[in-house]
Amino acid sequence: MTSQTTVDKTGPADEAPTASGPAPASGLRGHPWFTLITVAVGVMMVALDGTIVAIANPAIQKDLGATFADVQWITNGYFLALAVTLITAGKLGDRFGHRQTFLIGVVGFAAASGAIGLSDSIAFVVTFRVLQGLFGALLMPAALGLLRATFPAEKLNMAIGIWGMVIGASTAGGPILGGVLVEHVSWQSVFFINVPVGILAVVLGAVILTDHRAKNAPRSFDLLGIALLSGAMFCLVWALIKAPAWGWGDVLTWSFLGISVVGFALFAFWENRVREPLIPLALFRSVPLSAGVVLMVLMAIAFMGGLFFVTFYLQNVHGMSPIDAGLHLLPLTGMMIVGSPLAGAMISKTGPRVPLAGGMALTAIAMFGVSTLETDTSSGLMSIWFALLGLGLAPVMVGATEVIVGNAPMELSGVAGGLQQAAMQIGGSLGTAVLGAVMASKVDNDLAGNWADAGLPKLSPAELDQAAEAVQVGAPPVAPGTPPEIAAKITDVAHDTFISGMSLASLVAAGVAVVAVFVAFLTKRGANAEAGAGVGHI
């Protein structure tokens, strides 16, 4: 790939000229570290919105008179749009340039955020959340493409480490910032905050980013491939989102999963016949790249699926406010912030296999630790397991990303970035759905017996189902007017049953992490990571 180093449309890559003329004398244009700062500002918005909005949902529901199903769509609409379009958006960046794609994504994301803050109906909120997801999908792969094109091989891991640190810190810090804004300003401020951040990213991007493109970048669009992949992704993600409500044995769940499988099969058939495919399937002949994608899925299952129940544990079992719960997750956030750049440096020296395997081993140990949490576990002990989880995730976030992007040809860096992000989104959805099913099954099996053992009045099947739904999120199903002594017994039963379900789900997450340890040994340093050497000023 050294003969296909990135070039600007109008001149050699090492001079970093733009359409409007040569690079400015200040040296900002195309500077790798300033490029990293710029894309980090944009990526921060998208990562933050993945978790910050969850804190605002109750206030939105109350203010706009929305139903619970409406509020679910605030998250699901965003997630669907993001997950379904990531790979196609990466292709757009490869075709038209990652600088333009990144800037369009930032402008659209910030504008949609402002529109949500001005919305006076739940329909508008959901509509603009979908637009947020679409523009976020443009932004994320383009950010990785810009880093891949700008940094030389010996600096790329460190850059991806810092990039991963920003994503991890933004994701974990979302509940803290969201809690502060909702409690002290308004739910609208959760979205308005993206507007000045977006303006900053656009200004920095206009001054700093350079439009690097590979000489043999794709010149046509695989429209049928886009339609088949998008349809298959939609059916897969939709089935995972709706499975908890429909049930895993329901015909609708399996119908959408079946349609998804057929869609992926047709997509693979078509991609082997079209001249310029959306995803050249030869990419997956690279065992390290394929292992990196699988590893990202497994990491997201263990992390996002496990973290989903931890937030309920902190708020509903320990009775913490959203802000307090976020603060208790600071050890996780802090270790990701510290560990990501260190992991990048380590991977640069030793290669990805040992750091990735070690990271997933630490993740498995941490999730096993989470499985031992009780209703009265101290904050200090919780912090140990959360810190260990952050320390384990950091090298995986960095290393798997480098393996995927670094083992793809430069002209497919956007598609590779889309694959990386799509794998994370699908893994997160799988983790939430599968571990949610584990939790639901455990609660359904244990609740009736625990209820009877506590000497509580027998519940009808309908009442038991209703109580189980509350217990699955750690909430005691105490009816208004219940005598205090009975309410205390119900609370104890609810919390004990939830803890048993969370423990089993965490053990499953630990098992997934153990499998990922072995997958990590199939990875290796990106063979094409030399792209970008000599570009800009380190």
Protein Blocks (a to p, Z undefined) as FASTA:
>chain_A
ZZmcccdfkbcfklopafkbccdfklmnopaklmmmmmmmmmmmmmmmmmmmmmmmmmmm
mmnopafklmmmmmmmmmmmmmmmmmmmmmmmmmnopklmmmmmmmmmmmmmmmmmmpcb
fklmmmmmmmmmmmmmmmmmmmmmmmmmmpcfklmmmmmmmmmmmmmmmmmmmmmmmmmm
mmmmcmklmmmmmmmmmmmmmmmmmmmpccdddfklcfbdcfklmmmmmmmmmmmmmmmm
mmmmnopkbmklmmmmmmmmmmmmmmmmmmmmpmbdfbacklmmpmklmmmmmmmmmmmm
mmmmmmmmmmmmmmmmnopafklmmmmmmmmmmmmmmmmmmmmmmmmmnojmlmmmmmmm
mmmmmmmmmmmpcfklcfklmmmmmmmmmmmmmmmmmmmmmmmmmmpcfklmmmmmmmmm
mmmmmmmmmmmmmmmmmmmmmmmmmmmmmmmmnopacddfklmmmmmmmmmnopacddeh
iafklmmmmmmmmmmmmmmmmmmmmmmmmmmmmmmmmmmmmgccdfklmgoghpajZZ
